[in-house]
Amino acid sequence: MSKSDLNMKDLFGVERGDSAIIQRGKFDGAKSMAELKVNLAKKSKLIQWDSVEDVLAEKIVEMLDIPLVKALFPAWKKYREIMDFSDPEKHPQNETSLVSLAEHTVKTDYHPCLQISYRGFEFPKIEFTLTAELTLQGIVLRIQDGKIKEIKEGTITGKGSLLLDKEAVIERSFGSYDLPGSVDLGDGIPLRAPADLQKKPQA
């Protein structure tokens, strides 16, 4: 895994295909699962529910494969001390800045879903809610040309859960996760969209 590939799955401490993290009792008892089981049985009596359930569990684990930056960046855009570096008049293109962030907590949620189909027929989507609360310490950002180019150092603690029908089928405390020496973001993540940069303040 390259340093830029850090994701929520790392924090949950789960490897690809490791469905043991799922609380099967709550997963099996969910209304969405019961409805899917009935609908599949109507389509074919040859379908083995245990096999279907194992595949679904593996797909659910894959839902955690969300880049960590995707969770952090929307919150960082609310910090004036960071957004100030998007102004090319204050910070020209060739300037590189290291910005140290105070300890802060980021709360985020996503709404992934699974779409199951059988011989061209699509069943109703199974919708989940992925929530996470991340506390970051010692984070340093390298910013250049209005873009975050690198995340240097830092420690992440927190917790997260994946809910199905309002029941947590995955729930995990992250403990303490030390970032690598740096997370290289390649071409960088723009602090502002190009359209925003072109807007002129009204007189």
ABEGO torsion letter per residue (X at the ends): XBAAABBAAAAAGBBBGBAAABBAAAAAABAAAAAAAAAAAAABAABBAAAAAAAAAAAAAAAABBBAAAAAAAAAAABAAAAAAABAAABBAABBBBBBBBBBBBBBBBBBBBBBBBGGBBBBBBBBBBBBBBBBBGBBBBBBGGBBABBBEEBBBEBBBBBBGGBBABBBBAEBBBBBABBBAEAEBBABBAAAAABBBBX
